[in-house]
């Protein structure tokens, strides 16, 4: 990620969650990371449907999922 100048901590929380999920699905995949670095959120992180409720595993679909999730379950900080 650093080689592509992607700073995950600078992303909004739903996108951070999507990127971390993408890393879990396909940590060595290059296509979705290169696309993300260019602002393209449409490239699936994995070609298989590992978690259909996350959409097509693109950063955009997973971002949408996590944005809704975080609205329904806002983080609580101690």
N, CA, C and O atoms as a GROMACS GRO file, in nm:
protein
  312
    1UNK      N    1   0.082  -0.118   0.000
    1UNK     CA    2   0.000   0.000   0.000
    1UNK      C    3   0.088   0.125   0.000
    1UNK      O    4   0.060   0.222  -0.070
    2UNK      N    5   0.193   0.121   0.079
    2UNK     CA    6   0.281   0.238   0.086
    2UNK      C    7   0.345   0.267  -0.049
    2UNK      O    8   0.363   0.384  -0.085
    3UNK      N    9   0.378   0.162  -0.124
    3UNK     CA   10   0.439   0.181  -0.255
    3UNK      C   11   0.347   0.248  -0.355
    3UNK      O   12   0.393   0.304  -0.454
    4UNK      N   13   0.217   0.242  -0.329
    4UNK     CA   14   0.118   0.307  -0.414
    4UNK      C   15   0.070   0.439  -0.355
    4UNK      O   16  -0.022   0.501  -0.407
    5UNK      N   17   0.134   0.480  -0.246
    5UNK     CA   18   0.096   0.604  -0.176
    5UNK      C   19  -0.047   0.602  -0.124
    5UNK      O   20  -0.116   0.704  -0.126
    6UNK      N   21  -0.091   0.486  -0.080
    6UNK     CA   22  -0.222   0.473  -0.018
    6UNK      C   23  -0.202   0.477   0.133
    6UNK      O   24  -0.140   0.388   0.190
    7UNK      N   25  -0.256   0.579   0.196
    7UNK     CA   26  -0.245   0.595   0.341
    7UNK      C   27  -0.381   0.559   0.400
    7UNK      O   28  -0.472   0.642   0.403
    8UNK      N   29  -0.394   0.437   0.445
    8UNK     CA   30  -0.522   0.388   0.492
    8UNK      C   31  -0.576   0.472   0.607
    8UNK      O   32  -0.696   0.497   0.613
    9UNK      N   33  -0.490   0.516   0.697
    9UNK     CA   34  -0.536   0.594   0.811
    9UNK      C   35  -0.593   0.730   0.772
    9UNK      O   36  -0.662   0.793   0.852
   10UNK      N   37  -0.565   0.775   0.650
   10UNK     CA   38  -0.618   0.904   0.603
   10UNK      C   39  -0.755   0.889   0.536
   10UNK      O   40  -0.820   0.988   0.504
   11UNK      N   41  -0.799   0.766   0.516
   11UNK     CA   42  -0.927   0.741   0.450
   11UNK      C   43  -1.041   0.751   0.551
   11UNK      O   44  -1.019   0.732   0.670
   12UNK      N   45  -1.163   0.780   0.505
   12UNK     CA   46  -1.278   0.778   0.595
   12UNK      C   47  -1.297   0.637   0.653
   12UNK      O   48  -1.263   0.539   0.587
   13UNK      N   49  -1.351   0.626   0.774
   13UNK     CA   50  -1.366   0.495   0.838
   13UNK      C   51  -1.432   0.386   0.752
   13UNK      O   52  -1.382   0.273   0.752
   14UNK      N   53  -1.541   0.415   0.678
   14UNK     CA   54  -1.598   0.306   0.597
   14UNK      C   55  -1.502   0.258   0.489
   14UNK      O   56  -1.498   0.139   0.457
   15UNK      N   57  -1.424   0.349   0.432
   15UNK     CA   58  -1.329   0.308   0.330
   15UNK      C   59  -1.212   0.233   0.393
   15UNK      O   60  -1.158   0.139   0.333
   16UNK      N   61  -1.171   0.273   0.513
   16UNK     CA   62  -1.066   0.198   0.584
   16UNK      C   63  -1.112   0.055   0.604
   16UNK      O   64  -1.036  -0.039   0.580
   17UNK      N   65  -1.236   0.038   0.649
   17UNK     CA   66  -1.288  -0.097   0.673
   17UNK      C   67  -1.291  -0.176   0.543
   17UNK      O   68  -1.259  -0.295   0.542
   18UNK      N   69  -1.331  -0.111   0.434
   18UNK     CA   70  -1.336  -0.179   0.304
   18UNK      C   71  -1.196  -0.221   0.259
   18UNK      O   72  -1.178  -0.332   0.209
   19UNK      N   73  -1.098  -0.134   0.277
   19UNK     CA   74  -0.961  -0.166   0.238
   19UNK      C   75  -0.907  -0.281   0.322
   19UNK      O   76  -0.842  -0.372   0.270
   20UNK      N   77  -0.934  -0.277   0.452
   20UNK     CA   78  -0.888  -0.386   0.538
   20UNK      C   79  -0.955  -0.518   0.501
   20UNK      O   80  -0.893  -0.623   0.505
   21UNK      N   81  -1.083  -0.511   0.464
   21UNK     CA   82  -1.152  -0.632   0.419
   21UNK      C   83  -1.091  -0.680   0.288
   21UNK      O   84  -1.071  -0.800   0.270
   22UNK      N   85  -1.060  -0.588   0.198
   22UNK     CA   86  -0.994  -0.624   0.073
   22UNK      C   87  -0.860  -0.692   0.098
   22UNK      O   88  -0.824  -0.787   0.029
   23UNK      N   89  -0.788  -0.641   0.197
   23UNK     CA   90  -0.659  -0.703   0.232
   23UNK      C   91  -0.679  -0.844   0.284
   23UNK      O   92  -0.597  -0.932   0.258
   24UNK      N   93  -0.788  -0.867   0.357
   24UNK     CA   94  -0.815  -1.002   0.406
   24UNK      C   95  -0.849  -1.094   0.289
   24UNK      O   96  -0.804  -1.208   0.285
   25UNK      N   97  -0.930  -1.046   0.194
   25UNK     CA   98  -0.970  -1.128   0.080
   25UNK      C   99  -0.853  -1.156  -0.013
   25UNK      O  100  -0.835  -1.269  -0.059
   26UNK      N  101  -0.772  -1.054  -0.041
   26UNK     CA  102  -0.668  -1.068  -0.144
   26UNK      C  103  -0.547  -0.982  -0.110
   26UNK      O  104  -0.525  -0.879  -0.175
   27UNK      N  105  -0.468  -1.021  -0.010
   27UNK     CA  106  -0.356  -0.938   0.034
   27UNK      C  107  -0.247  -0.919  -0.070
   27UNK      O  108  -0.176  -0.818  -0.068
   28UNK      N  109  -0.231  -1.013  -0.162
   28UNK     CA  110  -0.125  -1.002  -0.261
   28UNK      C  111  -0.174  -0.954  -0.398
   28UNK      O  112  -0.095  -0.939  -0.490
   29UNK      N  113  -0.303  -0.930  -0.410
   29UNK     CA  114  -0.358  -0.885  -0.538
   29UNK      C  115  -0.310  -0.744  -0.568
   29UNK      O  116  -0.301  -0.660  -0.478
   30UNK      N  117  -0.280  -0.718  -0.693
   30UNK     CA  118  -0.228  -0.586  -0.731
   30UNK      C  119  -0.332  -0.500  -0.801
   30UNK      O  120  -0.327  -0.378  -0.790
   31UNK      N  121  -0.426  -0.562  -0.873
   31UNK     CA  122  -0.518  -0.486  -0.956
   31UNK      C  123  -0.605  -0.390  -0.875
   31UNK      O  124  -0.615  -0.272  -0.909
   32UNK      N  125  -0.667  -0.439  -0.767
   32UNK     CA  126  -0.757  -0.352  -0.692
   32UNK      C  127  -0.680  -0.242  -0.620
   32UNK      O  128  -0.731  -0.131  -0.604
   33UNK      N  129  -0.558  -0.271  -0.575
   33UNK     CA  130  -0.476  -0.169  -0.507
   33UNK      C  131  -0.433  -0.061  -0.604
   33UNK      O  132  -0.438   0.058  -0.572
   34UNK      N  133  -0.390  -0.102  -0.724
   34UNK     CA  134  -0.350  -0.003  -0.826
   34UNK      C  135  -0.470   0.083  -0.864
   34UNK      O  136  -0.456   0.204  -0.882
   35UNK      N  137  -0.587   0.021  -0.877
   35UNK     CA  138  -0.708   0.097  -0.910
   35UNK      C  139  -0.742   0.195  -0.797
   35UNK      O  140  -0.774   0.311  -0.823
   36UNK      N  141  -0.734   0.148  -0.674
   36UNK     CA  142  -0.763   0.233  -0.559
   36UNK      C  143  -0.669   0.354  -0.556
   36UNK      O  144  -0.713   0.465  -0.528
   37UNK      N  145  -0.543   0.333  -0.586
   37UNK     CA  146  -0.446   0.442  -0.587
   37UNK      C  147  -0.483   0.549  -0.690
   37UNK      O  148  -0.446   0.666  -0.675
   38UNK      N  149  -0.556   0.509  -0.794
   38UNK     CA  150  -0.600   0.603  -0.898
   38UNK      C  151  -0.740   0.657  -0.871
   38UNK      O  152  -0.794   0.733  -0.952
   39UNK      N  153  -0.800   0.617  -0.758
   39UNK     CA  154  -0.934   0.663  -0.724
   39UNK      C  155  -1.045   0.576  -0.780
   39UNK      O  156  -1.162   0.612  -0.769
   40UNK      N  157  -1.012   0.463  -0.841
   40UNK     CA  158  -1.111   0.371  -0.896
   40UNK      C  159  -1.148   0.270  -0.790
   40UNK      O  160  -1.067   0.186  -0.752
   41UNK      N  161  -1.270   0.277  -0.742
   41UNK     CA  162  -1.316   0.189  -0.635
   41UNK      C  163  -1.396   0.070  -0.687
   41UNK      O  164  -1.454  -0.004  -0.608
   42UNK      N  165  -1.401   0.051  -0.819
   42UNK     CA  166  -1.490  -0.048  -0.878
   42UNK      C  167  -1.428  -0.186  -0.901
   42UNK      O  168  -1.499  -0.280  -0.936
   43UNK      N  169  -1.298  -0.200  -0.883
   43UNK     CA  170  -1.231  -0.327  -0.912
   43UNK      C  171  -1.249  -0.423  -0.793
   43UNK      O  172  -1.212  -0.389  -0.681
   44UNK      N  173  -1.307  -0.541  -0.817
   44UNK     CA  174  -1.323  -0.638  -0.708
   44UNK      C  175  -1.188  -0.678  -0.648
   44UNK      O  176  -1.089  -0.691  -0.719
   45UNK      N  177  -1.186  -0.696  -0.517
   45UNK     CA  178  -1.064  -0.738  -0.450
   45UNK      C  179  -1.039  -0.887  -0.468
   45UNK      O  180  -0.926  -0.934  -0.457
   46UNK      N  181  -1.146  -0.962  -0.497
   46UNK     CA  182  -1.136  -1.106  -0.519
   46UNK      C  183  -1.234  -1.144  -0.628
   46UNK      O  184  -1.337  -1.078  -0.645
   47UNK      N  185  -1.205  -1.249  -0.700
   47UNK     CA  186  -1.293  -1.291  -0.809
   47UNK      C  187  -1.403  -1.384  -0.761
   47UNK      O  188  -1.501  -1.405  -0.832
   48UNK      N  189  -1.389  -1.438  -0.642
   48UNK     CA  190  -1.494  -1.526  -0.589
   48UNK      C  191  -1.585  -1.445  -0.498
   48UNK      O  192  -1.545  -1.342  -0.443
   49UNK      N  193  -1.706  -1.491  -0.483
   49UNK     CA  194  -1.803  -1.425  -0.396
   49UNK      C  195  -1.786  -1.475  -0.253
   49UNK      O  196  -1.864  -1.557  -0.205
   50UNK      N  197  -1.683  -1.426  -0.186
   50UNK     CA  198  -1.655  -1.473  -0.050
   50UNK      C  199  -1.761  -1.427   0.049
   50UNK      O  200  -1.793  -1.499   0.144
   51UNK      N  201  -1.814  -1.311   0.029
   51UNK     CA  202  -1.914  -1.257   0.121
   51UNK      C  203  -2.013  -1.174   0.040
   51UNK      O  204  -1.993  -1.054   0.022
   52UNK      N  205  -2.118  -1.237  -0.008
   52UNK     CA  206  -2.212  -1.171  -0.098
   52UNK      C  207  -2.274  -1.046  -0.036
   52UNK      O  208  -2.307  -0.952  -0.108
   53UNK      N  209  -2.291  -1.043   0.096
   53UNK     CA  210  -2.352  -0.925   0.158
   53UNK      C  211  -2.262  -0.802   0.149
   53UNK      O  212  -2.307  -0.691   0.175
   54UNK      N  213  -2.135  -0.821   0.112
   54UNK     CA  214  -2.044  -0.708   0.092
   54UNK      C  215  -2.046  -0.660  -0.053
   54UNK      O  216  -1.967  -0.574  -0.091
   55UNK      N  217  -2.134  -0.714  -0.134
   55UNK     CA  218  -2.141  -0.676  -0.275
   55UNK      C  219  -2.048  -0.760  -0.358
   55UNK      O  220  -2.032  -0.880  -0.334
   56UNK      N  221  -1.985  -0.697  -0.458
   56UNK     CA  222  -1.897  -0.770  -0.549
   56UNK      C  223  -1.752  -0.774  -0.502
   56UNK      O  224  -1.663  -0.809  -0.579
   57UNK      N  225  -1.727  -0.738  -0.379
   57UNK     CA  226  -1.597  -0.727  -0.312
   57UNK      C  227  -1.514  -0.610  -0.365
   57UNK      O  228  -1.394  -0.602  -0.336
   58UNK      N  229  -1.576  -0.520  -0.442
   58UNK     CA  230  -1.505  -0.397  -0.480
   58UNK      C  231  -1.500  -0.305  -0.357
   58UNK      O  232  -1.583  -0.315  -0.267
   59UNK      N  233  -1.402  -0.217  -0.357
   59UNK     CA  234  -1.393  -0.122  -0.245
   59UNK      C  235  -1.521  -0.040  -0.236
   59UNK      O  236  -1.567  -0.012  -0.126
   60UNK      N  237  -1.579  -0.002  -0.349
   60UNK     CA  238  -1.704   0.077  -0.349
   60UNK      C  239  -1.817   0.001  -0.281
   60UNK      O  240  -1.883   0.056  -0.192
   61UNK      N  241  -1.840  -0.123  -0.319
   61UNK     CA  242  -1.949  -0.199  -0.258
   61UNK      C  243  -1.925  -0.223  -0.110
   61UNK      O  244  -2.016  -0.210  -0.028
   62UNK      N  245  -1.802  -0.256  -0.075
   62UNK     CA  246  -1.773  -0.280   0.066
   62UNK      C  247  -1.779  -0.150   0.145
   62UNK      O  248  -1.821  -0.151   0.261
   63UNK      N  249  -1.738  -0.038   0.085
   63UNK     CA  250  -1.748   0.093   0.150
   63UNK      C  251  -1.895   0.121   0.181
   63UNK      O  252  -1.928   0.162   0.292
   64UNK      N  253  -1.982   0.099   0.083
   64UNK     CA  254  -2.125   0.121   0.104
   64UNK      C  255  -2.177   0.035   0.220
   64UNK      O  256  -2.252   0.083   0.305
   65UNK      N  257  -2.136  -0.091   0.221
   65UNK     CA  258  -2.178  -0.181   0.329
   65UNK      C  259  -2.133  -0.128   0.465
   65UNK      O  260  -2.214  -0.118   0.558
   66UNK      N  261  -2.006  -0.093   0.477
   66UNK     CA  262  -1.954  -0.048   0.606
   66UNK      C  263  -2.006   0.090   0.645
   66UNK      O  264  -2.020   0.118   0.764
   67UNK      N  265  -2.036   0.176   0.548
   67UNK     CA  266  -2.096   0.306   0.580
   67UNK      C  267  -2.232   0.286   0.646
   67UNK      O  268  -2.263   0.349   0.747
   68UNK      N  269  -2.313   0.196   0.589
   68UNK     CA  270  -2.444   0.165   0.648
   68UNK      C  271  -2.427   0.101   0.785
   68UNK      O  272  -2.497   0.135   0.880
   69UNK      N  273  -2.334   0.007   0.795
   69UNK     CA  274  -2.311  -0.062   0.922
   69UNK      C  275  -2.270   0.038   1.031
   69UNK      O  276  -2.322   0.032   1.143
   70UNK      N  277  -2.179   0.128   0.998
   70UNK     CA  278  -2.131   0.224   1.099
   70UNK      C  279  -2.237   0.327   1.136
   70UNK      O  280  -2.235   0.380   1.247
   71UNK      N  281  -2.330   0.357   1.044
   71UNK     CA  282  -2.442   0.445   1.081
   71UNK      C  283  -2.534   0.375   1.179
   71UNK      O  284  -2.584   0.437   1.273
   72UNK      N  285  -2.556   0.246   1.158
   72UNK     CA  286  -2.643   0.169   1.246
   72UNK      C  287  -2.576   0.134   1.378
   72UNK      O  288  -2.643   0.117   1.480
   73UNK      N  289  -2.444   0.121   1.376
   73UNK     CA  290  -2.367   0.081   1.495
   73UNK      C  291  -2.247   0.175   1.510
   73UNK      O  292  -2.133   0.135   1.484
   74UNK      N  293  -2.272   0.299   1.551
   74UNK     CA  294  -2.160   0.394   1.560
   74UNK      C  295  -2.055   0.346   1.661
   74UNK      O  296  -2.089   0.288   1.764
   75UNK      N  297  -1.929   0.372   1.630
   75UNK     CA  298  -1.823   0.334   1.724
   75UNK      C  299  -1.837   0.408   1.856
   75UNK      O  300  -1.880   0.524   1.860
   76UNK      N  301  -1.800   0.342   1.962
   76UNK     CA  302  -1.801   0.402   2.095
   76UNK      C  303  -1.658   0.402   2.145
   76UNK      O  304  -1.592   0.298   2.149
   77UNK      N  305  -1.610   0.518   2.183
   77UNK     CA  306  -1.472   0.530   2.230
   77UNK      C  307  -1.470   0.550   2.380
   77UNK      O  308  -1.546   0.631   2.434
   78UNK      N  309  -1.386   0.475   2.449
   78UNK     CA  310  -1.378   0.486   2.595
   78UNK      C  311  -1.283   0.597   2.634
   78UNK      O  312  -1.263   0.622   2.753
   0.00000   0.00000   0.00000
